[in-house]
Every structure is written in C-alpha cells, then in structure tokens.
Amino acid sequence: MAQEASSSTSSKTISLKTGDGEIFEIEASAAKQMKTVQRLIDDLGDDITIPLHNVFSKELPKIIEYYKKDITGEITKDFEAEFVKDLNDDEVKVLFLAANYLDANKLFEFLSQNIADRLESKSVEYVRKYFGVENDFTPEEESKLREERAWSFRGIKEDE
C-alpha cells in the first residue's frame, strides 16, 4: 500500500518507489524539484511508478517534507534547524547522498552546509573518520605537514 505524502487530493501526484520497495505518493510540484525525478518523468511519463534505487523509505519522507515546505515558501532557518536537529552524523550523510542522487539542489546545498558546520574546527582524525578516509601518510610525513601548516591546526576542538 502506498504511503501518502500529499495532503492535497486535487493536485497531480507522482508515485515514487524506494530502493527498499516502499511506494510514496508525492505532489508533482514537489517531485519536480528533484531533477532526477523530473528527468525520469520527462523520459517515462508521469503515469508510472518512478523507481529510486538509491533512496530508501527512511530518507524519502524527510526529502518530501523539505520540498513540500519549499514549494509553499516555508523554508526558514528555524525549519532547517529543526529539520536536522535530531539527525546523527550518519543519518545526515545518508540524506545528503540521497539528495545528491535525486539532484535535489536546494536540499543538497543545505545538507552540504550542515555537514561543513558539523566538521568546523574538528581534527583531521575526526574528519577522516567521518568520511571513512584512511590515512596514507607515514607518521614522519604527517608530522612534517603538521609542522609546515601549523596555522591550519589552530582552534581545533577536542574530538567527540
């Protein structure tokens, strides 16, 4: 059974099927804010269920919520702060990847800034761990770089 993501029954809706098989109905105006969906509608028509293989049922309702607010002009700093308030780092990263896949630019830019804010003044080790990047410097190379660029390590906060 499709989950209803639209409160309006009179406007055109688009069916979106997540990678884990859930189907969501979304207003066409909100769906078209996601360029990947818009391209699929252009290619396949709007009378089919659009498959979204890289977006899952946990993230799609958040994305729909964001774009429903966007098309009504209700995106505010307070809304955005509340939107990510209860999300942990992993949830923000997954939402960020989904926004990227959907080519949902406004949400992608907001989440990019949110990730940047979360990483501000964090240590190199923290950022490596956050993104899953392996340190390929030898201890000597890293020590030399830290010495040469000492200015970039000032103001670093303790890792959490």
MARBA-3410 file (N, C-alpha, C, O; in Angstrom, 1 decimal):
160
0.8,-1.2,0.0,0.0,0.0,0.0,0.9,1.2,0.0,1.9,1.3,0.8 ~ 0.5,2.2,-0.8,1.3,3.4,-1.0,1.1,4.3,0.2,0.0,4.4,0.8 ~ 2.2,4.9,0.7,2.2,5.9,1.7,1.8,7.2,1.2,2.3,7.6,0.1 ~ 1.0,7.9,1.8,0.5,9.2,1.3,1.5,10.3,1.8,1.6,10.5,3.0 ~ 2.1,11.0,0.9,3.0,12.1,1.2,2.4,13.4,0.8,3.0,14.5,0.9
1.1,13.4,0.4,0.5,14.6,0.0,-0.8,14.8,0.7,-1.6,13.9,0.9 ~ -1.1,16.0,1.1,-2.3,16.3,1.8,-3.4,16.8,0.8,-4.6,16.8,1.1 ~ -3.0,17.1,-0.4,-4.0,17.5,-1.4,-4.3,16.4,-2.4,-3.4,15.8,-3.0 ~ -5.6,16.1,-2.5,-6.0,15.1,-3.4,-6.4,15.6,-4.8,-6.5,14.9,-5.7 ~ -6.5,16.9,-4.9,-6.9,17.5,-6.2,-5.7,17.8,-7.1,-5.9,17.9,-8.3
-4.5,17.8,-6.6,-3.3,18.1,-7.5,-2.8,16.7,-8.0,-3.0,15.7,-7.3 ~ -2.0,16.8,-9.1,-1.4,15.6,-9.7,-0.4,15.1,-8.7,0.4,15.8,-8.1 ~ -0.4,13.7,-8.6,0.6,13.1,-7.8,1.5,12.2,-8.6,1.1,11.7,-9.7 ~ 2.7,11.9,-8.1,3.7,11.1,-8.7,4.0,9.9,-7.7,4.1,10.2,-6.5 ~ 4.1,8.7,-8.2,4.4,7.6,-7.4,5.9,7.4,-7.4,6.5,7.3,-8.5
6.6,7.3,-6.3,8.0,7.1,-6.2,8.2,5.8,-5.4,7.7,5.6,-4.3 ~ 9.0,4.9,-6.0,9.3,3.6,-5.3,10.8,3.6,-4.8,11.7,3.8,-5.6 ~ 10.9,3.4,-3.5,12.3,3.5,-2.9,13.0,2.2,-3.2,12.5,1.2,-3.6 ~ 14.3,2.2,-2.9,15.2,1.1,-3.1,14.8,-0.1,-2.3,15.1,-1.3,-2.6 ~ 14.1,0.1,-1.2,13.6,-1.0,-0.3,12.1,-1.3,-0.6,11.5,-2.0,0.2
11.6,-0.8,-1.7,10.3,-1.3,-2.2,9.1,-0.5,-1.7,7.9,-0.8,-2.1 ~ 9.2,0.5,-0.9,8.1,1.3,-0.4,7.7,2.3,-1.5,8.5,2.8,-2.3 ~ 6.4,2.5,-1.7,5.9,3.5,-2.7,5.3,4.7,-1.9,4.5,4.5,-1.0 ~ 5.7,5.8,-2.4,5.2,7.1,-1.8,4.5,7.9,-2.9,5.0,7.9,-4.1 ~ 3.4,8.5,-2.6,2.7,9.4,-3.5,3.1,10.8,-3.1,3.1,11.2,-1.9
3.5,11.6,-4.1,4.0,13.0,-3.8,3.4,13.9,-4.8,3.3,13.5,-6.0 ~ 3.2,15.1,-4.4,2.6,16.1,-5.4,3.7,16.3,-6.5,4.9,16.4,-6.2 ~ 3.2,16.4,-7.7,4.1,16.6,-8.9,5.0,17.8,-8.7,6.1,17.8,-9.1 ~ 4.4,18.9,-8.1,5.2,20.1,-8.0,6.4,19.9,-7.1,7.5,20.4,-7.3 ~ 6.2,19.1,-6.0,7.4,18.8,-5.1,8.3,17.8,-5.8,9.5,17.9,-5.7
7.8,16.8,-6.5,8.6,15.8,-7.2,9.5,16.4,-8.2,10.7,16.0,-8.4 ~ 9.0,17.4,-8.9,9.8,18.0,-10.0,10.9,18.9,-9.4,11.7,19.4,-10.2 ~ 11.0,19.1,-8.1,12.1,19.9,-7.6,13.3,19.0,-7.5,14.5,19.5,-7.4 ~ 13.1,17.7,-7.7,14.2,16.7,-7.7,14.5,16.4,-9.2,13.7,15.8,-9.9 ~ 15.6,16.9,-9.7,15.9,16.9,-11.1,16.0,15.4,-11.7,15.6,15.2,-12.8
16.4,14.5,-10.9,16.4,13.1,-11.3,15.0,12.6,-11.6,14.8,12.0,-12.6 ~ 14.1,12.9,-10.7,12.7,12.5,-10.9,12.1,13.3,-12.1,11.4,12.7,-12.9 ~ 12.4,14.6,-12.2,11.9,15.3,-13.4,12.4,14.7,-14.7,11.6,14.6,-15.6 ~ 13.7,14.3,-14.8,14.2,13.6,-16.0,13.5,12.3,-16.3,13.2,12.0,-17.4 ~ 13.2,11.5,-15.2,12.5,10.3,-15.4,11.1,10.5,-15.8,10.6,9.8,-16.7
10.4,11.5,-15.3,9.1,11.9,-15.7,9.1,12.3,-17.2,8.2,11.9,-18.0 ~ 10.1,13.1,-17.6,10.2,13.5,-19.0,10.4,12.3,-19.9,9.9,12.3,-21.0 ~ 11.2,11.4,-19.5,11.5,10.2,-20.3,10.4,9.1,-20.3,10.1,8.5,-21.3 ~ 9.8,8.9,-19.1,8.9,7.8,-18.9,7.4,8.1,-18.8,6.6,7.3,-18.9 ~ 7.2,9.4,-18.6,5.8,9.9,-18.3,5.6,9.9,-16.8,6.3,9.4,-16.0
4.4,10.5,-16.5,4.1,10.7,-15.0,3.0,9.7,-14.6,2.5,9.8,-13.4 ~ 2.7,8.7,-15.4,1.6,7.8,-15.0,2.2,6.4,-14.6,1.4,5.5,-14.6 ~ 3.5,6.4,-14.3,4.1,5.2,-13.8,4.7,5.4,-12.5,4.8,6.5,-12.0 ~ 5.1,4.3,-11.8,5.8,4.5,-10.6,7.3,4.7,-10.9,7.9,3.8,-11.6 ~ 7.9,5.7,-10.4,9.3,6.1,-10.7,10.2,5.3,-9.7,10.0,5.5,-8.5
11.1,4.5,-10.2,12.0,3.8,-9.3,13.2,4.7,-8.8,13.8,5.4,-9.6 ~ 13.4,4.6,-7.5,14.5,5.4,-6.9,15.4,4.4,-6.2,15.3,4.2,-5.0 ~ 16.3,3.7,-6.9,17.1,2.6,-6.4,18.0,3.0,-5.3,18.3,2.2,-4.4 ~ 18.5,4.3,-5.2,19.4,4.7,-4.2,18.9,5.6,-3.1,19.6,6.2,-2.4 ~ 17.5,5.6,-3.0,16.9,6.3,-2.0,16.0,5.3,-1.2,15.3,4.5,-1.9
16.0,5.4,0.1,15.2,4.4,0.9,14.1,5.0,1.7,14.1,6.3,1.8 ~ 13.2,4.2,2.2,12.0,4.7,2.8,12.2,5.5,4.1,11.4,6.2,4.6 ~ 13.4,5.4,4.7,13.7,6.2,5.9,14.0,7.6,5.5,13.7,8.5,6.2 ~ 14.6,7.8,4.3,15.1,9.2,3.9,14.0,9.9,3.1,13.9,11.1,3.2 ~ 13.3,9.2,2.2,12.4,9.8,1.3,11.3,10.7,2.0,11.1,11.8,1.5
10.7,10.3,3.1,9.8,11.2,3.8,10.4,12.5,4.2,9.7,13.6,4.1 ~ 11.6,12.5,4.6,12.3,13.7,5.0,12.5,14.6,3.8,12.3,15.8,3.9 ~ 12.9,14.0,2.7,13.1,14.8,1.4,11.8,15.4,1.0,11.7,16.5,0.6 ~ 10.7,14.6,1.0,9.4,15.1,0.6,9.0,16.2,1.6,8.5,17.2,1.1 ~ 9.2,16.1,2.8,8.9,17.1,3.8,9.6,18.4,3.4,9.0,19.5,3.5
10.8,18.3,3.1,11.6,19.5,2.8,11.0,20.2,1.5,10.9,21.4,1.5 ~ 10.8,19.4,0.5,10.3,20.1,-0.7,8.8,20.5,-0.7,8.4,21.4,-1.4 ~ 8.0,19.9,0.2,6.7,20.4,0.4,6.7,21.8,1.0,6.0,22.7,0.7 ~ 7.6,21.9,2.0,7.8,23.3,2.6,8.4,24.3,1.6,8.1,25.4,1.6 ~ 9.3,23.8,0.8,9.9,24.6,-0.2,8.9,25.2,-1.2,9.0,26.4,-1.5
8.1,24.4,-1.7,7.1,24.9,-2.7,6.1,25.8,-2.1,5.4,26.6,-2.9 ~ 5.9,25.8,-0.8,4.9,26.7,-0.2,5.7,27.9,0.4,5.1,28.8,1.0 ~ 7.0,27.9,0.2,7.8,29.1,0.7,8.0,29.1,2.2,8.2,30.2,2.8 ~ 7.9,27.9,2.8,8.0,27.9,4.3,9.4,27.4,4.8,9.5,27.1,6.0 ~ 10.4,27.4,3.9,11.7,27.1,4.4,12.3,28.3,5.1,12.5,29.4,4.5
12.6,28.1,6.4,13.2,29.2,7.2,14.4,28.6,7.9,14.6,27.4,7.9 ~ 15.2,29.5,8.5,16.3,29.0,9.3,15.8,28.1,10.4,16.5,27.1,10.7 ~ 14.7,28.5,11.0,14.2,27.7,12.1,13.7,26.3,11.6,14.0,25.3,12.3 ~ 13.1,26.3,10.5,12.7,25.0,9.9,13.9,24.1,9.6,13.9,22.9,9.9 ~ 14.9,24.7,9.0,16.1,23.9,8.7,16.8,23.4,9.9,17.3,22.3,10.0
16.9,24.3,10.9,17.5,23.8,12.2,16.7,22.6,12.8,17.3,21.7,13.3 ~ 15.4,22.7,12.8,14.6,21.6,13.3,14.7,20.4,12.4,14.6,19.3,12.9 ~ 14.8,20.6,11.1,14.9,19.5,10.1,16.0,18.5,10.4,15.9,17.3,10.3 ~ 17.2,19.1,10.9,18.4,18.2,11.1,18.7,18.0,12.6,19.6,17.3,12.9 ~ 17.9,18.7,13.4,18.2,18.7,14.9,18.4,17.3,15.5,19.3,17.0,16.2
17.5,16.4,15.1,17.5,15.0,15.7,18.3,14.0,14.9,18.3,12.8,15.2 ~ 18.9,14.4,13.8,19.7,13.5,12.9,21.1,13.4,13.4,21.8,14.4,13.7 ~ 21.6,12.2,13.5,23.0,12.0,13.8,23.8,12.1,12.5,23.3,12.3,11.4 ~ 25.1,12.1,12.7,26.0,12.3,11.5,25.8,11.3,10.4,25.7,11.7,9.2 ~ 25.6,10.0,10.7,25.3,9.0,9.7,24.0,9.3,8.9,23.9,9.1,7.7
23.0,9.7,9.7,21.7,10.0,9.0,21.8,11.2,8.1,21.2,11.2,7.0 ~ 22.5,12.2,8.5,22.7,13.4,7.7,23.5,13.0,6.4,23.2,13.4,5.3 ~ 24.5,12.1,6.5,25.3,11.7,5.4,24.4,10.9,4.4,24.5,11.1,3.2 ~ 23.6,10.0,4.9,22.7,9.2,4.0,21.7,10.1,3.3,21.4,9.9,2.1 ~ 21.1,11.1,4.1,20.2,12.0,3.5,20.9,12.9,2.4,20.4,13.2,1.4
22.2,13.3,2.7,23.0,14.0,1.7,23.2,13.2,0.5,23.1,13.8,-0.6 ~ 23.5,11.9,0.6,23.7,11.1,-0.6,22.4,10.9,-1.4,22.5,10.9,-2.6 ~ 21.3,10.8,-0.7,20.0,10.7,-1.4,19.7,12.0,-2.1,19.2,11.9,-3.3 ~ 20.0,13.1,-1.5,19.7,14.4,-2.2,20.6,14.6,-3.4,20.2,15.1,-4.4 ~ 21.9,14.1,-3.3,22.8,14.1,-4.4,22.2,13.2,-5.6,22.2,13.6,-6.7
21.8,12.0,-5.2,21.3,11.1,-6.2,20.1,11.7,-6.9,19.9,11.5,-8.1 ~ 19.2,12.3,-6.1,18.0,12.9,-6.7,18.2,14.2,-7.4,17.3,14.8,-8.0 ~ 19.5,14.7,-7.3,19.8,16.0,-7.9,18.9,17.1,-7.3,18.3,18.0,-8.0 ~ 18.6,17.0,-6.0,17.8,17.9,-5.3,18.7,19.0,-4.7,19.1,19.0,-3.6 ~ 18.9,20.0,-5.6,20.0,21.0,-5.3,19.8,21.8,-4.0,20.7,21.9,-3.3
18.6,22.3,-3.8,18.4,23.1,-2.6,18.7,22.3,-1.3,19.4,22.8,-0.4 ~ 18.2,21.1,-1.2,18.4,20.3,-0.1,19.9,19.8,0.0,20.5,19.8,1.1 ~ 20.5,19.5,-1.1,21.9,19.2,-1.2,22.7,20.3,-0.7,23.7,20.0,0.1 ~ 22.5,21.5,-1.1,23.3,22.6,-0.6,23.1,22.9,0.9,24.1,23.1,1.6 ~ 21.9,22.7,1.4,21.6,22.9,2.8,22.4,21.8,3.6,23.0,22.1,4.6
22.3,20.6,3.1,23.0,19.5,3.9,24.5,19.6,3.8,25.2,19.3,4.7 ~ 25.0,20.1,2.6,26.4,20.3,2.5,26.9,21.3,3.5,27.9,21.1,4.2 ~ 26.1,22.4,3.7,26.5,23.4,4.7,26.4,22.8,6.1,27.2,23.1,7.0 ~ 25.3,22.0,6.3,25.2,21.4,7.7,26.3,20.5,8.0,26.8,20.5,9.1 ~ 26.8,19.7,7.0,28.0,18.8,7.2,29.2,19.7,7.5,30.0,19.4,8.4
29.4,20.8,6.7,30.5,21.7,6.9,30.5,22.3,8.3,31.5,22.4,9.0 ~ 29.3,22.6,8.8,29.2,23.2,10.1,29.5,22.1,11.2,30.1,22.5,12.2 ~ 29.1,20.9,11.0,29.4,19.8,11.9,30.9,19.5,12.0,31.4,19.1,13.0 ~ 31.6,19.8,10.9,33.0,19.5,10.8,33.9,20.7,11.2,35.1,20.5,11.3 ~ 33.3,21.8,11.3,34.1,23.0,11.6,34.9,22.8,12.9,34.4,22.4,13.9
36.2,23.2,12.8,37.1,23.1,13.9,37.3,21.7,14.4,37.8,21.6,15.6 ~ 37.1,20.7,13.6,37.3,19.3,14.1,38.7,18.9,13.6,39.3,19.5,12.7 ~ 39.3,17.9,14.3,40.6,17.4,13.9,40.6,16.7,12.6,39.6,16.2,12.1 ~ 41.8,16.6,12.0,42.0,15.8,10.8,41.5,14.4,11.0,40.9,13.8,10.2 ~ 41.8,13.8,12.2,41.5,12.4,12.5,39.9,12.3,12.5,39.4,11.3,12.0
39.3,13.3,13.1,37.8,13.2,13.2,37.2,13.3,11.8,36.3,12.5,11.5 ~ 37.7,14.2,10.9,37.2,14.3,9.6,37.5,13.0,8.8,36.6,12.6,8.0 ~ 38.7,12.4,8.9,39.0,11.2,8.3,38.0,10.1,8.7,37.4,9.4,7.8 ~ 37.7,10.0,10.0,36.8,9.0,10.5,35.3,9.3,9.9,34.6,8.4,9.5 ~ 34.9,10.5,9.9,33.6,11.0,9.5,33.4,10.5,8.0,32.3,10.0,7.7
34.4,10.7,7.2,34.2,10.3,5.8,34.8,8.9,5.4,34.7,8.5,4.3 ~ 35.3,8.2,6.4,35.9,6.9,6.2,37.1,6.9,5.3,37.3,6.0,4.5 ~ 38.0,7.9,5.5,39.2,8.1,4.7,40.4,7.5,5.5,40.6,7.9,6.7 ~ 41.1,6.6,4.9,42.3,6.0,5.5,43.5,7.0,5.4,43.7,7.6,4.4 ~ 44.2,7.1,6.5,45.4,7.9,6.5,46.5,7.2,5.7,47.0,6.2,6.1
46.9,7.8,4.6,48.0,7.2,3.8,49.4,7.9,4.0,50.3,7.6,3.2 ~ 49.5,8.8,5.0,50.7,9.4,5.3,51.5,8.5,6.3,50.9,7.9,7.2 ~ 52.8,8.5,6.1,53.6,7.9,7.2,53.6,8.9,8.4,53.3,10.1,8.2 ~ 53.9,8.4,9.6,54.0,9.3,10.7,54.9,10.5,10.5,54.7,11.6,10.9 ~ 56.0,10.2,9.8,57.0,11.3,9.5,56.4,12.3,8.6,56.6,13.5,8.8
55.7,11.9,7.5,55.1,12.8,6.5,54.1,13.6,7.2,54.0,14.8,7.0 ~ 53.2,13.0,8.0,52.2,13.7,8.7,52.8,14.8,9.7,52.3,15.9,9.7 ~ 53.8,14.4,10.4,54.4,15.3,11.3,55.0,16.5,10.6,54.8,17.7,11.0 ~ 55.6,16.3,9.5,56.2,17.4,8.7,55.1,18.3,8.2,55.2,19.5,8.2 ~ 54.0,17.7,7.7,52.9,18.5,7.2,52.3,19.4,8.3,51.9,20.5,8.1
52.1,18.8,9.5,51.6,19.5,10.6,52.5,20.7,11.0,52.0,21.7,11.4 ~ 53.8,20.4,10.9,54.7,21.5,11.2,54.7,22.6,10.2,54.6,23.8,10.6 ~ 54.7,22.2,8.9,54.7,23.2,7.8,53.4,24.0,7.8,53.4,25.2,7.4 ~ 52.3,23.4,8.2,51.0,24.1,8.1,50.4,24.2,9.5,49.2,24.0,9.7 ~ 51.2,24.6,10.5,50.7,24.6,11.9,49.5,25.6,12.0,48.6,25.3,12.8
49.5,26.6,11.2,48.4,27.6,11.3,47.0,26.9,11.0,46.0,27.4,11.6 ~ 47.0,25.9,10.2,45.7,25.2,9.9,45.2,24.3,11.1,44.0,23.8,11.0 ~ 46.0,24.1,12.1,45.6,23.3,13.2,45.2,24.1,14.4,44.9,23.5,15.5 ~ 45.3,25.4,14.3,44.9,26.2,15.4,43.4,26.3,15.6,42.6,26.2,14.6 ~ 42.9,26.3,16.8,41.5,26.4,17.1,40.7,25.1,16.9,39.5,25.0,16.8
41.4,24.0,16.8,40.8,22.7,16.6,40.2,22.2,18.0,40.8,22.3,19.0 ~ 38.9,21.8,17.9,38.2,21.3,19.1,38.6,19.9,19.4,39.0,19.1,18.5 ~ 38.3,19.5,20.7,38.5,18.1,21.1,37.6,17.2,20.3,36.4,17.6,20.0 ~ 38.0,16.0,19.9,37.1,15.1,19.2,36.1,14.6,20.2,36.3,14.4,21.4 ~ 34.9,14.3,19.6,33.8,13.8,20.5,33.9,12.3,20.5,33.0,11.6,21.2
END
